[in-house]
């Protein structure tokens, strides 16, 4: 996982500009499969409340989300 992609994805989700997998793929410069992998990683490992709205066909946060990275 590339932390830069996670940060970009988080920023898009926070701004409400994530769109669907194809849009994210283009915006992040990664494959659609990688988008799914990043979303799954963020949900499972970072507890990010990401959901996919089937009506708007967009990913977004279900509630406020603040990701913190410590080393």
C-alpha positions, 0 to 999 in steps of 0.5 A, spaced: 500 500 500 502 506 498 501 511 503 500 517 498 494 513 495 491 512 501 492 520 503 489 522 496 483 517 497 482 520 504 482 527 501 477 525 495 472 522 500 472 528 505 471 532 499 465 528 497 469 528 490 470 520 490 465 518 485 465 510 483 471 505 482 472 508 475 473 515 477 477 513 482 482 509 478 483 515 473 484 520 479 489 516 483 492 513 477 491 506 479 487 500 476 480 499 478 482 492 482 487 497 486 481 501 488 477 496 491 484 493 494 485 500 497 478 501 499 478 494 503 484 496 506 482 502 509 475 499 511 479 493 514 485 496 517 484 503 518 477 502 520 475 508 515 467 508 515 467 508 507 460 506 504 458 505 496 451 509 495 448 505 490 443 511 488 449 516 487 454 511 485 459 514 489 464 512 495 463 516 501 464 516 508 458 514 512 460 519 518 466 523 520 473 520 519 480 522 521 485 518 519 492 518 523 498 515 522 503 514 527 510 511 527 
